[in-house]
């Protein structure tokens, strides 16, 4: 599942880059925010390890809990191998 998840994310990023190229837009001006609603913390960790850093959650309490769990996990990881994540509240 881990490999498939990362492959799907990379495929979506490629589709964004292709669309940007078609319309003359800089791909770095587009942010893909992975909404974490109803996924486990393990799925979130997998994506963060793969390089995804923009995460969104619609439920404030869940956002706080997930952000705290992820921050604790990141502190135990080597900082040069896993970048931190930025959380957004999404509606």
LOTI-398641 format. One record per residue: residue in one letter; x, y, z of N, C-alpha, C in turn. Coordinates in steps of 0.2 Angstrom, whole numbers, padded with zeros to 4 digits, always signed. Example, Ala and Ser with C-alpha at 12.3 -4.5 7.8 and 13.67 -1.06 7.14 Angstrom:
2
A+0066-0028+0039+0062-0022+0039+0066-0016+0039 S+0064-0011+0035+0068-0005+0036+0064+0000+0039 
! end
This chain:
91
X+0004-0006+0000+0000+0000+0000+0004+0006+0000 X+0010+0006+0004+0014+0012+0004+0017+0014-0003 X+0019+0009-0007+0022+0011-0013+0016+0014-0018 X+0010+0011-0017+0005+0013-0022+0003+0020-0020 X+0003+0022-0013+0001+0028-0011+0006+0034-0013 X+0012+0032-0013+0017+0037-0015+0017+0038-0023 X+0016+0032-0026+0015+0032-0034+0009+0037-0036 X+0004+0036-0032-0002+0040-0034-0001+0048-0033 X+0002+0049-0027+0004+0056-0026+0009+0059-0031 X+0014+0055-0033+0018+0057-0038+0015+0058-0045 X+0010+0054-0046+0006+0055-0053+0002+0061-0052 X-0001+0063-0047-0005+0069-0046+0000+0075-0047 X+0006+0075-0044+0010+0080-0045+0012+0081-0052 X+0013+0076-0056+0015+0076-0063+0009+0079-0067 X+0003+0077-0065-0003+0080-0069-0003+0088-0067 X-0002+0090-0061-0002+0097-0060+0004+0100-0064 X+0010+0097-0064+0015+0100-0068+0013+0101-0076 X+0010+0096-0078+0008+0095-0085+0003+0101-0087 X-0002+0102-0082-0007+0107-0083-0004+0114-0083 X+0001+0115-0078+0004+0121-0078+0008+0123-0084 X+0011+0118-0087+0015+0119-0093+0010+0121-0099 X+0004+0117-0099+0000+0119-0105-0003+0126-0104 X-0004+0129-0098-0006+0135-0097-0001+0141-0096 X+0005+0139-0096+0010+0144-0095+0011+0146-0088 X+0010+0142-0083+0010+0144-0076+0016+0140-0073 X+0019+0143-0068+0025+0140-0064+0022+0135-0060 X+0024+0129-0060+0022+0123-0056+0023+0125-0048 X+0028+0129-0047+0029+0130-0040+0024+0135-0037 X+0020+0138-0041+0015+0142-0039+0008+0138-0036 X+0008+0132-0038+0003+0128-0036+0005+0123-0030 X+0000+0123-0025+0002+0119-0019-0003+0113-0019 X-0001+0107-0018-0005+0101-0017-0006+0100-0010 X-0012+0101-0007-0013+0100+0000-0017+0093+0001 X-0014+0089+0004-0017+0082+0006-0021+0083+0012 X-0028+0082+0011-0032+0082+0016-0032+0075+0020 X-0031+0076+0026-0030+0069+0030-0036+0066+0033 X-0042+0069+0032-0048+0067+0035-0049+0059+0033 X-0050+0056+0039-0051+0048+0038-0046+0044+0036 X-0040+0046+0037-0034+0042+0035-0030+0041+0042 X-0026+0036+0042-0022+0035+0049-0016+0039+0049 X-0013+0040+0055-0007+0043+0055-0001+0040+0051 X-0002+0033+0050+0003+0030+0046+0003+0032+0039 X-0002+0033+0036-0003+0036+0030+0000+0042+0029 X-0001+0047+0034+0002+0053+0034+0009+0053+0034 X+0012+0049+0039+0019+0048+0039+0022+0046+0033 X+0019+0041+0029+0021+0039+0023+0022+0044+0018 X+0017+0048+0018+0017+0054+0013+0023+0059+0015 X+0023+0061+0021+0028+0065+0024+0035+0063+0022 X+0036+0056+0024+0043+0053+0022+0045+0054+0015 X+0039+0053+0010+0040+0054+0003+0042+0061+0001 X+0040+0066+0005+0042+0073+0003+0036+0077+0003 X+0030+0075+0004+0024+0079+0005+0024+0083+0011 X+0023+0090+0010+0023+0094+0017+0017+0098+0018 X+0013+0098+0013+0007+0102+0014+0001+0097+0016 X-0002+0098+0022-0007+0094+0024-0013+0098+0027 X-0019+0095+0026-0025+0099+0028-0030+0094+0032 X-0033+0097+0036-0038+0094+0041-0044+0099+0042 X-0050+0096+0041-0056+0101+0042-0058+0101+0050 X-0056+0096+0054-0058+0096+0061-0053+0098+0065 X-0054+0104+0069-0049+0107+0073-0046+0102+0078 X-0050+0098+0081-0047+0094+0086-0043+0089+0083 X-0045+0086+0077-0041+0081+0074-0034+0084+0071 X-0035+0090+0069-0029+0094+0067-0024+0094+0072 X-0026+0096+0078-0021+0097+0084-0018+0090+0086 X-0022+0085+0086-0020+0078+0088-0015+0076+0083 X-0017+0076+0076-0012+0074+0071-0006+0077+0071 X-0006+0084+0071+0000+0088+0071+0004+0086+0077 X+0002+0085+0083+0006+0084+0088+0009+0077+0087 X+0005+0072+0085+0008+0065+0084+0014+0065+0079 X+0012+0069+0073+0017+0070+0068+0024+0073+0070 X+0023+0079+0074+0028+0083+0077+0033+0078+0081 X+0030+0074+0085+0033+0070+0090+0037+0065+0086 X+0034+0062+0081+0038+0057+0076+0043+0060+0072 X+0042+0066+0070+0047+0070+0066+0054+0071+0071 X+0052+0073+0077+0058+0075+0081+0062+0068+0083 X+0059+0063+0082+0063+0056+0083+0067+0055+0076 X+0065+0057+0071+0068+0056+0064+0074+0061+0063 X+0079+0059+0059+0084+0063+0057+0082+0069+0053 X+0083+0075+0055+0080+0081+0052+0082+0081+0045 X+0088+0078+0043+0090+0079+0036+0087+0074+0031 X+0083+0069+0034+0080+0064+0030+0072+0065+0029 X+0069+0069+0033+0062+0070+0033+0061+0077+0034 X+0058+0081+0030+0056+0088+0031+0050+0088+0035 X+0049+0094+0038+0043+0095+0042+0037+0096+0038 X+0031+0096+0041+0025+0097+0037+0021+0103+0040 X+0018+0106+0035+0014+0112+0037+0006+0110+0036 X+0003+0112+0042-0004+0110+0042-0009+0116+0040 X-0014+0115+0037-0019+0120+0035-0026+0117+0038 X-0030+0122+0040-0037+0120+0042-0041+0121+0035 X-0044+0116+0033-0048+0116+0027-0056+0116+0028 X-0060+0119+0024-0067+0119+0025-0070+0113+0021 
! end
